[in-house]
Amino acid sequence: MRATKAIIHLDRLSRNIAAVRTKIGAKPLICMPVKADAYGHGAVPVARAALEAGAGYLAIATVDEGIELREAGIDAPILLLSIPLPEELPGAAAYDLSLFIGDREFAEAAALAARQAGKRLSVHLKVDTGMGRVGCPPEAAGELAAFIAVCPSLELAGTATHLAVADSPAETDMNYTREQLDRFRSAAEGIRRAGIDPGLLHAANSGAVIFHEEAWFDMVRPGIILYGYAAPGRTPEVEPVMELTTQIAFIKRVKAGETVSYGRTWTAPRDTMIATLPVGYGDGLPRRLSGNLQVRIRDALYPLAGRICMDQCMADLGPDTDIRRWEPVTVFGGNAPSAADLAARLGTISYEITCGINKRVPRIYRH
Ligand SMILES: *Cc1c(COP(=O)(O)O)cnc(C)c1O
């Protein structure tokens, strides 16, 4: 196996789930989002570990992602968060994926697919309370629930919304979330007034698990905190699950004034030892981190020298080093800066870093 690997610490995932459980108490179910191959961590092993650690639901974004879990033998409820094409609905029905439904036309298509598959499909009514992505207006929830209730092939198992700004404690954002939650409660009330049980109520992403107890309802859907990226100084305390590691492939001495890598953007300020690492943007390590990344070897951090290439990058070990070829290197996670630190340097979010580590990088699961 190649030197570059993503170590997936499933023991940390279990502890992160336990930390969320401690925070939210015994009642709400935990839905583990495993979309985008579990934020890049590997959907099937993460789903299994999450269910073992007490998650009751899984969430995905495409029908194919759900089929992958079912074919691996996972029989927990799986929620499809995004809207598939009508022609994907027979697959969703055949594999018992629960659909988010936010409009009448899609409800009809889902009912038909379920009927043709000879199934009673569980669905969750999705209310758009201010995310502006998918879902029905809060005031239309009762009518949509009434339609779902008269479809014999559909079963209303839950009612959900998604929060747009829950991850910031800033005052104005707190207010927006409170407004969203008010609209959500009134949507649920509208469903009850129509004589229908809204099922499991759920709204909370990671930010709302951290900041908004009133959003926890019957189930929470925290993704990024379960992968180990949370608000510093807040509960739950979590640890990053993914660690990107490699080994030094080559070491050489470079003289003062010589340059390293494409574009000759880096010139050796003094004679120094340069290590070549077999990891690059072709693995999903963002090239824009060139000049702004330090890797960990033993107990120190060493800066990259020059541009990150497709398959390799170079680190400056300094003039006097006894570090040897093949020694292990941590690129992020573990005892190196985390994916969240890298993301901050790039003006993005940790999700994009872990999702970006692609299939060329083998995942090694630690229990
Ligand atoms: C991705 C997603 C989540 C999880 O969000 P995090 O920010 O990772 O906690 C929850 N709900 C929905 C609908 C999502 O799409």
The ligand as a Gaussian input file, in Angstrom:
#p B3LYP/6-31G(d) Opt

LIG

0 1
 C      -25.327000      18.059000       5.901000
 C      -26.583000      18.237000       6.661000
 C      -26.581000      18.149000       8.057000
 C      -25.307000      18.082000       8.874000
 O      -24.733000      19.360000       8.917000
 P      -23.417000      19.687000       9.809000
 O      -23.180000      21.119000       9.578000
 O      -22.327000      18.810000       9.282000
 O      -23.774000      19.356000      11.204000
 C      -27.807000      18.173000       8.709000
 N      -28.954000      18.309000       8.016000
 C      -28.985000      18.436000       6.678000
 C      -30.290000      18.604000       5.975000
 C      -27.809000      18.428000       5.957000
 O      -27.825000      18.583000       4.631000

